[in-house]
Amino acid sequence: MARLVLIEKGLDFRRQEIDIMDTNEQFEPWYVTMNPRAVVPTLRIDDEIVTDTINIVNRAQTMTGPDLSDDDTVQNWLKDIMALHYGVLLYRNRLDADGTAPQIIARGQFLQQLAQDRPDLADTTKARLEGNRRFQDLLRNPDQVGQHLDATRGLVDRMIDAVSLQPYLAGEEYSLADSFATAALARLIIHELDEWWSDTPLEDYYQRMKSRPSFKLADVIDTGTERDL
Ligand SMILES: N[C@@H](CCC(=O)N[C@@H](CS)C(=O)NCC(=O)O)C(=O)O
């Protein structure tokens, strides 16, 4: 989402990959100094550090380049698209028979070890361990998983309604909301949920978003399988 917006704005930026799965670079001291929650993405502009995707895209909006519309309607889309629980969409398909997700359990063990080894990260690991426990509980609860799935479908339905009336999600012009929707829909395609919008105007909308140069330049991925995530 952040990359799409920076590219749509025509901003020149240097991209640095942070391996959040295998080498866990997000917990390296140099990164946590910038992003105390140890999550991606982070935007650095000289000495200024911006964390959280919504803050990043709103900061990008203040810089030179086309003024992507960002009124209240747009901001509400950003919040709603960001509020979806993308982890549930992935890990609900990776559960053991008893409802536990081995990768999330392993993540919890990794965080526990990290908490022991890195007292300097106490605040980060405490918050992340709590999040990991909440996520484990959620995945064990099919009703809650279903609620997240319903919320996701509800948002897709709202997108369908919106683009049935207008060319872009929030109106007549491309906006930050379209960058968010593009990345979110790409992710849902990988989860094989795109049947939710087949034969609806959202299908054409997504193809239009995908044909924008930013899609390739930002390396948005909508092919492959969940294994690749
Ligand atoms: N609301 C935050 C969410 C950031 C976030 O949760 N990022 C995930 C990847 S999508 C992450 O970095 N996870 C690192 C980890 O699991 O240790 C934002 O938009 O920046």
The ligand as an ORCA input file, in Angstrom:
! r2SCAN-3c Opt
* xyz 0 1
  N      -0.854     -0.941     11.229
  C       0.542     -1.241     10.948
  C       0.697     -2.726     10.771
  C       2.110     -3.125     10.545
  C       2.275     -4.639     10.586
  O       1.617     -5.331     11.378
  N       3.179     -5.168      9.770
  C       3.463     -6.591      9.760
  C       3.526     -7.079      8.341
  S       2.029     -6.821      7.489
  C       4.830     -6.841     10.364
  O       5.735     -6.073     10.147
  N       5.015     -7.911     11.113
  C       6.294     -8.191     11.701
  C       6.238     -9.380     12.603
  O       5.297    -10.152     12.513
  O       7.172     -9.527     13.405
  C       0.960     -0.478      9.699
  O       0.107     -0.221      8.872
  O       2.128     -0.132      9.539
*
